[in-house]
Amino acid sequence: MHCPGCGRPSEDCPGCLPAFDPPRYCADCGGWLAVRVSTGGWVARCKIHGETTAAR
């Protein structure tokens, strides 16, 4: 598992992503995510693992 805020392995990062920010890195592989933010939430897409969404 990886930190969604910085992409480092979870054991190397105590969790640097602020509570209401969308992830910037895939929690599974640590790869960069393509993130689209709207007033209704966000959609993040990993090239390997697909989409993750959150509605507000």
C-alpha positions as CSV (number, residue, x, y, z in Angstrom):
1,M,0.0,0.0,0.0
2,H,1.1,3.6,-0.7
3,C,0.3,7.0,0.6
4,P,-2.3,8.7,-1.6
5,G,-0.7,12.1,-0.9
6,C,2.9,11.5,-1.8
7,G,3.1,8.0,-3.3
8,R,5.6,6.6,-0.9
9,P,5.1,3.2,0.7
10,S,2.7,3.5,3.6
11,E,5.2,2.5,6.2
12,D,7.5,5.4,5.1
13,C,4.7,8.1,5.4
14,P,2.4,8.7,8.3
15,G,-0.3,10.1,6.0
16,C,0.4,13.5,4.5
17,L,-2.9,13.9,2.5
18,P,-5.3,16.5,4.1
19,A,-8.7,15.1,5.0
20,F,-10.7,16.7,2.2
21,D,-8.2,16.7,-0.6
22,P,-8.5,14.1,-3.4
23,P,-5.7,11.5,-3.7
24,R,-2.8,12.3,-6.1
25,Y,-1.2,8.9,-6.1
26,C,-2.7,5.4,-6.4
27,A,-2.9,3.6,-2.9
28,D,-2.3,0.3,-4.6
29,C,0.7,1.0,-6.9
30,G,1.9,4.5,-5.9
31,G,1.5,5.7,-9.5
32,W,0.3,9.3,-10.4
33,L,-3.5,9.7,-10.7
34,A,-5.4,11.8,-13.2
35,V,-7.8,13.7,-11.0
36,R,-10.9,15.6,-12.0
37,V,-12.5,17.8,-9.3
38,S,-16.0,19.2,-9.5
39,T,-18.5,20.7,-7.2
40,G,-20.1,17.3,-6.7
41,G,-16.9,15.5,-5.7
42,W,-13.9,14.0,-7.5
43,V,-12.9,11.2,-9.9
44,A,-9.3,9.8,-9.9
45,R,-8.0,7.4,-12.5
46,C,-5.0,5.1,-12.3
47,K,-3.6,3.7,-15.6
48,I,-3.4,0.3,-14.0
49,H,-6.2,0.1,-11.4
50,G,-9.0,2.2,-12.9
51,E,-11.3,4.8,-11.3
52,T,-11.9,5.9,-7.8
53,T,-14.7,8.4,-7.0
54,A,-16.0,10.4,-4.1
55,A,-19.2,12.4,-4.0
56,R,-19.7,15.3,-1.6
